[in-house]
Amino acid sequence: MQIATTPVDDHNIVQDEQTAPVSHDANLPIAGAAAEAEAEGHEGGGHEIVIAPETLFNIGFLPVTNTLLVSWMVIGIIIIAAIIARLNLKRIPTGFYNFVESIIEWGWNTVEDLAHSRSKFFFPWVMTFFIFILVANLIGLFPGFATITYNHLPLLRSINSDLNMTLSLALLSVVVTHYYAIKILGIKNYLKKWFSVEMFGVFLFVGLLELVGEFTKIASLSFRLFGNIFAGEVVLGTVSSIFAFFVPLPFYFLELIVAFVQAAVFMMLTLVFMVILTEKHESH
């Protein structure tokens, strides 16, 4: 009896050994899919920090990003506001026109205190920088930015959180500064600021350093504006994703101050660069 039952036991053992790997392998795809789904859910649950702007759609060869879309909105708002102010032009300013005139008057007085007779050249540019950057910063604080989505991407995003925009503004600022330096001083006096027959030794080295410093202005203007606005956007997005109502309010108030300060800083630095570069070089 014992000898007869031994093959049966061996056969059962062989069947168990053959079926066990099949059962184990069948569970592998299920476990892998569950782990992958859990990983995707973990990635999508947090606040993601994205430096590059997201492309929403394309118009021909032109990719339209969310920051480019908002920049068109900012330009439209400024144009409409200028038209409204022009239509309400009165001898005694009131209402919205009074508000616009107070901003323009403050800008003109600021430029005139530094530039004097050159104010008529510098004022349109530096005031345009100030208004454009200020409006762009304030619009970026409105509800809906980074929360309204299009094709699972943020539809709206503060334009100065895009390094492409701040770099463009910085390049324009430096190029216009050198344009007016040539226009006011003349090409000969302009070149004397960097190179001169009388410059030898350490003076030539200092002149080359000043020339390199013109390129560092681009990095200084662009990264300062980008860093402050992008950091504020990340802070607001993070706090708003954790706390829904009252806690983010102090951060919004802080960003209102930052919006004005950064616009004023960009304006003042551009004005100072223009004033310094258009001053005649005096030899002692």
Steps between C-alpha positions, in 0.01 A plus 500: 500500500775736580682421174185559298437841645848638438454575126182681576677727745784564252252582227322750724829659589596532134162658420541747786847592381375553143199706590668721760711704251198552277300641786794724602560629148132581453511736794800697369313715241234584756757608759698700241190681377401585856846635578503706179155644573610588852812672368297701249255602767786608726656710225174673415403573857766761584560859388734475201757774438546564126742768383437480125165633372255241370404501130121511463469484119675607183417770247690380195864480611437721808452310827255688724595454865292599801735791575476626141121486522505706820742751343242563226241554772727751677559694179127508431420625851758780476372609157137504619595693815691757290201545267262546795735755658529688171123513451457635854758774452387809691651828615419405860579127533255278683448129556704255299681772306613658826647168608688457171625858506636459853706196390631680190585810703692293755695332221582828327622664820718199578658501155546878493681501835769270357506562127416874482509603130516137389165419662311529172707212360496271804152552643294311236721193532540473876134579562395234249721248680344594833137481387545178301682316780263629769184400311651159417592439865157603629311288247702198609344529847142465377308180583518245223871521429656153518158349586306535172631229269492433126592148382619428855735802487473836683320737265632817666836576656673819614714613209792614716532147638624416148873570456441558127289806579732653761802438277323675212423800719862515622637479145266776385602717796874465427462545123292818542751632754789466253287642218439823690863513612606504134223744406576750778879474518585413142690193392843650579423598859314175547804292405720709729308358791650160428819563304731798482855576385572636847397172666796282589567234761244490776270751327471277197420208729232705677352596165475135399337415833239770441433357156448152651280661763256602227432133435454426870221760505293264286540216749441731796177651366355174369582264788398749771151543355461133409622371837270716710185441295561127447572447870181685593298288256639179652428616855143602417437176313636289785315685778174510304515125438527436875276773643193614309386828654656736755857375533610604143374859546819636666705347219281671240549833678876442500493423128313826433793685653750289305309571176539877544857487634631281216341724237649808666844335535511406131393852405754671727792277399427561132479875565829502692674302227371746240612804698848363571565381146390828339726717715802638319838354587717762667875453516687640802 
